[in-house]
C-alpha cells in the first residue's frame, strides 16, 4: 500500500515525488519507458524554477550542469536586453540538457526515499472512498491512497479519468533538432540573419564543436507520433533558406505544433493531473517544463498534508484554483507569441509595434515576469499586493531566505518578535528579527514560498495558520524558534 502513485518520471513527476517525500509520504513513481531519455535536448530553467531549486537546496547542483544566459529575448523571440529591476536573486536563464535535469530531479527524489519503477505502464485504475487500485500493462495491481498523472500530453491517466482536454488543434508545425553543419559558421550566420528579418520560426544557433540547434517551419501538420527525418530537415531548409547547410549527424530530431489544450479539471476524487497531462502549448518562451515543475511544487505539500491528515478541508482544492488560471495565462501568451511569429502582414505590423513598446522598461519587465512566472499572484483574498505573491530570496540574518525552506515547511518571519506559531510548530518554522529587507511587520510563507499572511496580530495569524495548516497540535513548552 502506497500513499501516492505517480504516473510519469519526467521533471514534474520527479519533483512531485521529492516534495511528497519531504513529508514522509510513501511514494511510488511508475514510468512506461525502460530507460530515461538519452537525446541531448537543451531546455531552459526560468527564474521562478531556479528559485524553487534554491528553496530545496538543489540550485548549486543544477547550475553546475548548465549555462547561464541573460533573462532576455523570451517573448516571441523579440531581441531586447534584460529589463531593469527584476526582483529575483536568480535573474537569469539556465540552459541545461533535458536528460540532466531529469536525472538530477529523479536522484533527488530517490535520495529522499521515493521508489521509481521503469518499464511499468499504467493501463487502468479504479478509485473508491479509501484509495485507488492501479492496474499495470502486465496485469499487476497496486494500491495507493492517491494517483497523480504526470504522464505527458497524451496522458493515459487523463484519458482513463474521462477529463476533457479542450483547446485548439495545431495549425502550424515546426521541426526542431540538433545536428552538425557542413558549411563555415560565417556563412550560416549571414544566411540566418537575412532570413530572420521576416521568418522568426527559423534559426540555426551554434551549440559547440560544429553542432547547431536547428529550427525550421515544417511543410504542414502531420502525426507528431512520427519523428521527422534528417531528409525532412534538408528539404525544409532548402525551401526556406535556399540551402540545407550540409546538415548531418543529428543528435536528436523532433517536431512541435501550436496546439493549446487545458484539462477541464485537475482533480477527480483521489486522482489528480499535473504538468503536460493537464496542459499543452507551443514551446515558444520555454515555459513548458517550468510550468510542470511549478505545478508539482504547488501540489506536493498540499497532497502530503491530505495524506498526513492535517490538511484543512479545502486545501487540496486550492491546487486547481491556483494552478489552472496560471496555465490559462501560459496558453494565452504562447498563442499570442505564435501569432507574432507569423509572416503575414497583420501580425508583422503588431510585432513591430510591440518591439517598439518593449523599449519601455515597464513593458519589457512585465512580459519577462509573465514568461518566467515571477509575476504570478495567487488569489488569497483582499490584502496588500504582496499577499499571494512569492517572496524573493532576500537576505535574512542566518543567510538567505530560501535556505530556511529546504525542508518544505511553512515559515513565519516575525519582525515584531511578539508572535508565535504555537501548536503549528510541527508544520511551520519561526524566525524572529529576520532583518531589514523585510519591510512589513511579519509574513507567513507557505512551503512553496508564497505569502499567505501579512500583519502583526496573533489572533489574525492563528486564523491564517488554521486556513493553510489545519488544526494545531499540542503547543510546545519551549519557544518554537527554528
Phi and psi in degrees as a GROMACS rama.xvg file:
@    title "Ramachandran Plot"
@    xaxis  label "Phi"
@    yaxis  label "Psi"
@TYPE xy
-102.12  158.451  UNK-2
-77.7867  -44.6579  UNK-3
-139.244  131.288  UNK-4
-107.345  131.619  UNK-5
-112.58  126.041  UNK-6
-93.4988  113.319  UNK-7
110.408  122.712  UNK-8
-113.014  37.9673  UNK-9
-77.9099  -167.639  UNK-10
-57.9651  -39.1383  UNK-11
-66.3644  -49.2473  UNK-12
-64.0287  -42.2922  UNK-13
-66.7036  -41.183  UNK-14
-64.4733  -41.7102  UNK-15
-63.6712  -42.079  UNK-16
-59.891  -43.1787  UNK-17
-64.4969  -42.612  UNK-18
-62.3068  -40.0674  UNK-19
-66.9566  -39.3694  UNK-20
-67.1855  -25.9062  UNK-21
-59.1436  -22.0573  UNK-22
-111.21  16.6078  UNK-23
76.2353  17.5329  UNK-24
-78.2226  136.087  UNK-25
-79.2998  114.262  UNK-26
-121.699  135.582  UNK-27
-122.908  127.809  UNK-28
-108.856  124.792  UNK-29
-108.621  137.277  UNK-30
-136.118  133.319  UNK-31
-70.0917  -23.225  UNK-32
-80.3599  141.132  UNK-33
-77.5567  -24.3756  UNK-34
-134.447  152.074  UNK-35
-62.6165  161.931  UNK-36
-56.6987  140.565  UNK-37
-110.267  -20.9417  UNK-38
-71.5878  144.734  UNK-39
-94.9404  87.911  UNK-40
-104.046  131.129  UNK-41
-85.9699  129.47  UNK-42
-118.587  164.764  UNK-43
-116.485  131.304  UNK-44
-95.0024  119.807  UNK-45
-83.358  175.578  UNK-46
-54.0098  -46.8011  UNK-47
-65.3532  -39.1544  UNK-48
-66.6647  -36.9647  UNK-49
-63.6402  -37.4748  UNK-50
-63.2943  -40.6016  UNK-51
-63.9626  -39.4186  UNK-52
-60.4816  -41.9251  UNK-53
-64.435  -36.6585  UNK-54
-62.7865  -26.3659  UNK-55
-110.673  14.2492  UNK-56
74.0615  21.3459  UNK-57
-102.283  -9.31429  UNK-58
-62.4055  -47.111  UNK-59
-60.7471  -40.414  UNK-60
-64.9318  -37.3622  UNK-61
-75.1773  -43.8881  UNK-62
-61.6576  -35.1224  UNK-63
-66.8033  -14.1496  UNK-64
-102.927  1.25536  UNK-65
-123.406  -176.479  UNK-66
-126.098  124.743  UNK-67
-76.5273  139.919  UNK-68
-136.115  156.936  UNK-69
-61.6171  149.611  UNK-70
-81.8145  73.2972  UNK-71
-154.212  160.268  UNK-72
71.8848  19.758  UNK-73
-81.1364  -42.4774  UNK-74
-77.7844  110.593  UNK-75
54.759  25.1541  UNK-76
57.3714  29.8682  UNK-77
-79.3129  120.962  UNK-78
-82.1571  90.0208  UNK-79
-124.543  149.047  UNK-80
-67.7493  163.851  UNK-81
-58.6686  134.799  UNK-82
-70.4672  158.115  UNK-83
-78.9546  151.038  UNK-84
81.6533  21.5413  UNK-85
-66.6565  123.31  UNK-86
-89.69  66.6927  UNK-87
-152.2  141.196  UNK-88
-76.8516  -4.44666  UNK-89
-128.985  55.138  UNK-90
-85.3779  69.1529  UNK-91
-157.674  168.164  UNK-92
-101.656  136.572  UNK-93
-109.959  110.374  UNK-94
-81.991  127.318  UNK-95
-146.27  140.137  UNK-96
-59.3823  133.687  UNK-97
-57.7285  -41.9994  UNK-98
-60.9211  -30.0692  UNK-99
-71.5591  -47.974  UNK-100
-66.0382  -34.8236  UNK-101
-66.0908  -40.5137  UNK-102
-65.4173  -43.1987  UNK-103
-63.5648  -41.7916  UNK-104
-69.9781  -37.3255  UNK-105
-66.2066  -43.3155  UNK-106
-60.6313  -39.4886  UNK-107
-60.524  -45.7202  UNK-108
-65.0859  -43.5386  UNK-109
-66.183  -39.4292  UNK-110
-61.7915  -29.3674  UNK-111
-84.2809  -6.91486  UNK-112
113.773  5.11933  UNK-113
-73.0248  145.763  UNK-114
-96.6723  137.309  UNK-115
-124.211  127.05  UNK-116
-122.702  119.931  UNK-117
-98.4307  160.688  UNK-118
70.3015  24.2231  UNK-119
-124.988  104.435  UNK-120
-97.3692  136.4  UNK-121
-74.6642  126.532  UNK-122
-111.299  -19.6147  UNK-123
-173.856  166.756  UNK-124
-160.844  159.585  UNK-125
-141.352  133.477  UNK-126
-113.372  151.896  UNK-127
-138.413  -169.052  UNK-128
-66.9213  -21.1641  UNK-129
-102.724  -20.7157  UNK-130
173.368  -160.379  UNK-131
-130.281  131.036  UNK-132
-98.583  118.596  UNK-133
-105.515  126.766  UNK-134
-104.381  130.296  UNK-135
-92.8021  167.17  UNK-136
-61.8505  -26.8905  UNK-137
-88.6218  6.10593  UNK-138
95.3853  -13.003  UNK-139
-64.4386  143.581  UNK-140
-116.1  137.904  UNK-141
-126.466  155.403  UNK-142
-123.703  136.202  UNK-143
-147.561  167.306  UNK-144
-80.7396  -31.3812  UNK-145
-141.622  154.695  UNK-146
-127.616  134.604  UNK-147
-124.206  124.156  UNK-148
-87.1666  108.791  UNK-149
-118.845  38.3462  UNK-150
-104.608  31.9095  UNK-151
84.7352  178.392  UNK-152
-63.0046  -26.3576  UNK-153
-97.0196  30.8868  UNK-154
-43.8508  121.237  UNK-155
-67.0286  -41.205  UNK-156
-60.8485  -45.0806  UNK-157
-62.6582  -42.9605  UNK-158
-65.0958  -44.1959  UNK-159
-66.1472  -29.9125  UNK-160
-73.7309  -19.6941  UNK-161
77.949  21.3812  UNK-162
-82.982  129.946  UNK-163
-65.4904  150.109  UNK-164
-131.564  60.834  UNK-165
-71.9677  159.468  UNK-166
162.368  -154.245  UNK-167
-117.657  127.774  UNK-168
-71.4739  162.426  UNK-169
-63.0801  134.985  UNK-170
-108.021  -25.3588  UNK-171
-132.7  162.067  UNK-172
-139.651  149.228  UNK-173
-132.078  138.672  UNK-174
-92.2431  139.592  UNK-175
-140.717  137.99  UNK-176
-171.031  177.935  UNK-177
-126.48  132.021  UNK-178
-160.226  168.653  UNK-179
-90.284  154.871  UNK-180
-116.538  159.501  UNK-181
-112.629  16.6705  UNK-182
-125.947  161.035  UNK-183
-62.1238  149.765  UNK-184
-56.231  -35.9239  UNK-185
-62.0051  -39.7102  UNK-186
-67.2085  -41.6717  UNK-187
-59.637  -50.5155  UNK-188
-60.4602  -43.3672  UNK-189
-65.875  -43.5807  UNK-190
-65.7701  -45.4594  UNK-191
-62.5793  -42.5297  UNK-192
-59.0532  -41.0134  UNK-193
-67.5569  -42.0312  UNK-194
-69.762  -37.6825  UNK-195
-72.8369  -4.91341  UNK-196
-64.4222  -27.6129  UNK-197
-125.808  -24.6768  UNK-198
-113.077  100.217  UNK-199
-91.6977  -2.04202  UNK-200
-97.3861  33.9098  UNK-201
-141.278  130.01  UNK-202
-164.522  156.381  UNK-203
-129.195  114.333  UNK-204
-117.547  129.126  UNK-205
-63.6411  140.742  UNK-206
-124.447  10.7078  UNK-207
99.0707  143.15  UNK-208
54.4116  40.9109  UNK-209
78.726  1.51389  UNK-210
-92.8304  138.335  UNK-211
-125.69  145.846  UNK-212
-84.6099  124.189  UNK-213
-118.061  127.899  UNK-214
-130.519  128.879  UNK-215
-150.037  140.564  UNK-216
-58.6576  140.223  UNK-217
-81.1706  167.558  UNK-218
-72.1475  -25.4429  UNK-219
-172.215  -165.586  UNK-220
-102.351  127.715  UNK-221
-128.258  -171.985  UNK-222
-77.3121  110.584  UNK-223
-66.5764  -12.8646  UNK-224
-68.1134  -21.0733  UNK-225
-97.2621  117.53  UNK-226
-69.7629  151.579  UNK-227
-71.1769  164.269  UNK-228
-105.665  166.08  UNK-229
-60.2613  -35.4006  UNK-230
-64.3685  -34.9466  UNK-231
-59.157  -43.322  UNK-232
-63.6807  -45.4336  UNK-233
-60.4984  -43.8411  UNK-234
-62.8233  -43.7695  UNK-235
-73.463  -34.4608  UNK-236
-63.2208  -41.174  UNK-237
-66.2855  -37.5197  UNK-238
-67.2888  -37.4608  UNK-239
-90.5193  -41.9744  UNK-240
-107.538  -10.3558  UNK-241
80.0763  3.35762  UNK-242
-154.784  151.276  UNK-243
-99.3192  7.60043  UNK-244
59.1949  12.7643  UNK-245
64.2126  34.6179  UNK-246
-64.1873  143.59  UNK-247
-161.909  174.414  UNK-248
49.5094  59.8127  UNK-249
-66.5896  142.338  UNK-250
-85.3291  -43.7536  UNK-251
-158.248  153.349  UNK-252
-136.221  136.982  UNK-253
-151.296  175.587  UNK-254
-138.794  151.974  UNK-255
-140.813  148.284  UNK-256
-105.746  -173.721  UNK-257
-111.647  26.4158  UNK-258
-64.514  143.23  UNK-259
-130.045  124.655  UNK-260
-141.478  145.589  UNK-261
-137.422  126.277  UNK-262
-59.9366  138.897  UNK-263
-65.8754  -32.7756  UNK-264
-138.562  145.176  UNK-265
-95.9094  -8.93189  UNK-266
-148.832  133.856  UNK-267
-130.485  104.594  UNK-268
62.8659  -117.569  UNK-269
-99.4641  14.1152  UNK-270
-119.681  130.455  UNK-271
-128.462  163.26  UNK-272
-124.54  147.392  UNK-273
-151.469  157.45  UNK-274
67.4274  -147.381  UNK-275
-62.6298  -20.1085  UNK-276
-64.529  -22.251  UNK-277
-103.05  -19.7369  UNK-278
-162.174  141.745  UNK-279
-132.005  152.439  UNK-280
-165.145  165.419  UNK-281
-62.5174  154.015  UNK-282
-79.0082  3.37378  UNK-283
-58.3781  130.264  UNK-284
89.0543  -9.3436  UNK-285
63.3896  40.2214  UNK-286
-97.2269  -13.5503  UNK-287
-61.0637  -59.0672  UNK-288
-58.8397  -40.8421  UNK-289
-62.6882  -42.7193  UNK-290
-62.047  -40.2869  UNK-291
-67.1838  -44.0917  UNK-292
-60.9502  -39.3973  UNK-293
-70.6643  -32.9992  UNK-294
-56.82  -48.6172  UNK-295
-61.0569  -38.9534  UNK-296
-66.9537  -35.7781  UNK-297
-72.2011  -40.2759  UNK-298
-78.8863  -35.2043  UNK-299
-53.8451  -54.2648  UNK-300
-70.7812  -28.6695  UNK-301
-72.0121  -43.8654  UNK-302
-67.1489  -37.4818  UNK-303
-61.8212  -41.2782  UNK-304
-61.8264  -38.2051  UNK-305
-65.0944  -43.8736  UNK-306
-65.4547  -41.8327  UNK-307
-76.2277  -12.4007  UNK-308
92.7997  6.68808  UNK-309
-110.597  4.83096  UNK-310
-67.1193  133.422  UNK-311
-58.2424  158.446  UNK-312
-55.5756  -39.0894  UNK-313
-101.553  6.54165  UNK-314
-59.8805  -46.2153  UNK-315
-65.8391  -28.1595  UNK-316
-67.7906  -23.6059  UNK-317
-69.6131  -15.9156  UNK-318
-59.9566  -53.3984  UNK-319
-67.4586  -41.7449  UNK-320
-58.2101  -34.4978  UNK-321
-90.3781  -41.5236  UNK-322
-87.293  -28.5128  UNK-323
-60.5159  -46.6155  UNK-324
-63.7145  -33.8091  UNK-325
-63.0174  -44.4382  UNK-326
-64.3501  -39.5409  UNK-327
-57.1105  -41.8252  UNK-328
-66.4561  -39.8166  UNK-329
-64.6704  -43.3279  UNK-330
-60.6924  -40.6401  UNK-331
-65.712  -43.9652  UNK-332
-73.9465  -28.1905  UNK-333
-72.3127  -35.7129  UNK-334
-60.7443  -45.1288  UNK-335
-60.942  -43.4271  UNK-336
-64.1792  -40.5114  UNK-337
-63.0288  -38.2169  UNK-338
-61.15  -37.6753  UNK-339
-74.3192  -8.94911  UNK-340
-91.0316  -6.13569  UNK-341
-65.4913  151.142  UNK-342
-92.1413  1.81799  UNK-343
-71.3077  152.345  UNK-344
-59.4714  -42.9503  UNK-345
-60.3832  -57.6229  UNK-346
-58.046  -34.742  UNK-347
-64.7881  -36.257  UNK-348
-67.3116  -42.3393  UNK-349
-63.2562  -40.0582  UNK-350
-61.5748  -42.302  UNK-351
-62.4045  -41.5914  UNK-352
-64.2305  -46.2605  UNK-353
-64.3415  -36.0605  UNK-354
-60.1847  -39.8227  UNK-355
-67.6873  -42.3319  UNK-356
-64.1659  -31.4075  UNK-357
-71.8831  -6.00222  UNK-358
-69.144  -20.7145  UNK-359
-79.0714  124.43  UNK-360
-57.9886  -37.8081  UNK-361
-66.1197  -36.8841  UNK-362
-67.2924  -47.4447  UNK-363
-58.8625  -44.3913  UNK-364
-67.0479  -40.7859  UNK-365
-58.5024  -44.7572  UNK-366
-69.3537  -39.2078  UNK-367
-66.3583  -40.9329  UNK-368
-64.4526  -33.4949  UNK-369
-67.5907  -48.1428  UNK-370
-64.8343  -40.0777  UNK-371
-89.6685  -2.70607  UNK-372
71.8099  8.65659  UNK-373
-78.4808  -8.14335  UNK-374
-91.3363  0.926924  UNK-375
-65.5728  131.715  UNK-376
-130.059  117.758  UNK-377
-78.4025  150.171  UNK-378
-86.69  99.2533  UNK-379
-102.529  11.3551  UNK-380
101.816  -175.446  UNK-381
-65.2252  145.153  UNK-382
161.243  -177.976  UNK-383
-59.4672  160.971  UNK-384
-60.3812  -29.5162  UNK-385
-67.3243  -25.3413  UNK-386
-63.2119  126.203  UNK-387
91.6932  -12.8593  UNK-388
-90.9663  163.112  UNK-389
-80.7722  144.777  UNK-390
-88.0996  127.517  UNK-391
-62.0784  169.339  UNK-392
-79.311  73.6501  UNK-393
-79.0315  163.071  UNK-394
-71.2152  133.158  UNK-395
-128.642  167.842  UNK-396
-60.0641  -33.5653  UNK-397
-78.8263  -8.8651  UNK-398
148.491  -110.609  UNK-399
-114.159  147.095  UNK-400
-55.8621  -47.1777  UNK-401
-66.2756  -19.3409  UNK-402
-65.6446  -17.8588  UNK-403
-89.5222  -3.23356  UNK-404
-110.497  12.8201  UNK-405
-61.8092  -26.6077  UNK-406
-94.2963  3.9916  UNK-407
71.7251  27.9263  UNK-408
-103.425  165.184  UNK-409
-70.7792  169.09  UNK-410
-149.605  129.448  UNK-411
-103.308  119.57  UNK-412
-99.6379  115.198  UNK-413
-122.012  99.1259  UNK-414
-72.4753  -25.1048  UNK-415
-74.0788  -26.7476  UNK-416
57.4245  26.5302  UNK-417
-114.891  -6.23109  UNK-418
-99.1538  168.226  UNK-419
-147.981  152.254  UNK-420
-91.7334  -4.12778  UNK-421
47.9873  -126.418  UNK-422
-72.0733  -1.00344  UNK-423
-96.705  11.4955  UNK-424
-66.9392  -14.1978  UNK-425
-80.5399  -6.56032  UNK-426
-128.482  -17.4505  UNK-427
-133.276  129.519  UNK-428
-90.2729  165.216  UNK-429
-130.286  136.71  UNK-430
-135.549  113.067  UNK-431
-87.4472  151.427  UNK-432
48.379  61.5097  UNK-433
-70.2403  -19.9171  UNK-434
129.575  171.627  UNK-435
-73.9289  -20.2461  UNK-436
-68.2322  -16.8901  UNK-437
-91.1953  113.756  UNK-438
-103.538  21.1878  UNK-439
-124.508  161.167  UNK-440
-57.6346  -51.1123  UNK-441
-156.937  149.627  UNK-442
-134.113  144.727  UNK-443
-105.495  122.861  UNK-444
-103.357  137.939  UNK-445
-76.3684  169.467  UNK-446
-60.988  -19.3689  UNK-447
-91.6957  6.9492  UNK-448
85.1223  3.07751  UNK-449
-86.5468  143.791  UNK-450
-77.65  115.812  UNK-451
-96.5076  -17.194  UNK-452
-163.572  146.756  UNK-453
-135.695  131.602  UNK-454
163.324  -163.069  UNK-455
-145.102  12.6598  UNK-456
-104.163  126.205  UNK-457
-65.0045  -41.0852  UNK-458
-64.7359  -42.2674  UNK-459
-63  -40.554  UNK-460
-61.1316  -45.8457  UNK-461
-58.8585  -39.5084  UNK-462
-61.4434  -40.3277  UNK-463
-77.9677  -31.0407  UNK-464
-61.6573  -41.5546  UNK-465
-67.0373  -36.572  UNK-466
-61.6008  -40.9224  UNK-467
-101.23  -25.8111  UNK-468
-123.745  11.137  UNK-469
77.4612  -163.76  UNK-470
-70.7899  133.958  UNK-471
-68.7728  152.952  UNK-472
-86.6526  -161.019  UNK-473
-73.0873  121.111  UNK-474
-60.4795  139.707  UNK-475
-71.7157  157.48  UNK-476
-74.0697  -31.9427  UNK-477
-96.6891  169.811  UNK-478
-59.9656  138.823  UNK-479
-85.251  25.7624  UNK-480
-65.378  140.536  UNK-481
